[in-house]
Amino acid sequence: MRALVTTSPRLAGLHGAFVEPDQWEELSRCPICQQSTHLRDVGIVERGTIASVCLDCEYGFLRKRPIRDWYERFYASEWDQHGQSKVGRSTKVIKPKRNPRPVNFCSDHLPPKSSVIDVGAGFGKILLAFRDKGHNVFGIERSEHRARFVQDVLRIPCSRSPVESFKPATDINLVCMHHVLEHVSDPAEVLSIIASMLPDGGMVYVAVPDFWRGEYPPQTFHFVPHVSSFTVKSLTRLFVRQGFRVLKTSAEKDIQMLAVKEHTSAGALPEDSDDASRADFWQRTSTAVLQAFGARPGHHTLVWFEDDSQQTWLYQRQVFSGPRLISVLLKMAIATETVIERALPAMLRDRVRRALPAFLISGKTRMLSVDLSGDMTLAVHIKHPQRQAPVWIK
């Protein structure tokens, strides 16, 4: 199937960027099982990324993506432009709310006054929640402005060292990675490094977007900060291969998993999938991707957005099929509604919001228009008007 992008995307919180030709890498094996037998390409962006799945691990990843050095520079200096501007004005402008999800998820297994390290600490929301419960907390954050905020404003020790070179001063009870593992180039390597830091009985908490309920194509094909798309099966397999036993799992908008390092679990690798389960995963993946693009030849406007009123999906989506004029009208409607809503009194604004479709009032609506042609099978070959395809970053 071919998808020709017909208009500039509406990215709401993201923006396009270009990766130099010598800054790309292309993998030939699944990062989890290290096999190539069951790899299938799902989306191929011309002169850009390639998104693939491993049918055996039930794992999605960018098989072609920027090299690791590109990511290191990006997270150290370019990531989170909005946060950079706020910290640049004043470190006291940001007042982070506690994020109690990880501490609540782990509390039944975590001893009092535990040593907790948050890898990818951001602005310290998770660390604050653990500290409030009496735990000893420490952050690792590659982004300079975020690490500086955690250290100087929250008064929580925070290192900018890569996790590969971090040396803990004391035994660690818990390592947190809340929406971090999907960002790393080699998730198996990172979990292996963390396993080497932990004593037997040490735990790892991870939260990642759910492959089925997280992001949708075309975002998964363009948003290069997210390298991996996990299912419960692939995340479990990743943990077990690094010597962990899974204690607890939850799959809602995202996947949460708590695992413990156990010497006896080393080598207890999960069995390969069978032909039927691999075929089922490919069928489900194909159906989901094709539906996200419109599933039939013609012009389609792809709309995806965050809807806080529901608790099932990270993004909602809609596909509008028909003339290109639809895309123009939708963009105008979103822009006009935003202007009108800001001018309305609060009571009238609430009535208007209840009457309008959610994507018009989300404030986080993204849009891409495409012409589909060819047979409606994967992989989707995406061509942008520019000579070089843009990647999307935050």
Protein Blocks (a to p, Z undefined) as FASTA:
>chain_A
ZZddfbdcdfehpacddddfklcccdfbdfklopaklgccfbdcehiacddddfklopad
dfbdcdfklmmmmmmmmgokllmmmmmmomklpccdddfklmmmmmmmmcghiacddehk
lnolmmmmmmmnopacddddfblklmmmmmmmnopacdfbdfklpccfbdcfbdcdehkl
lmpmblmlmmmmmmmmpcghiacddddddfklmcccfklmmmmmlmbdcdfklmmmmmmm
nopacfbdcddfbccddddddfklgopacddddfklmmmmmmmmmmmmmmmnnopacddd
ddddddfkbckbfbdcdddeddfklmmmmmmmmmmmmmmmmmpcfklmmmmmmmpcfklm
nopaccdddddedjdddddddddfbfbdcdddZZ
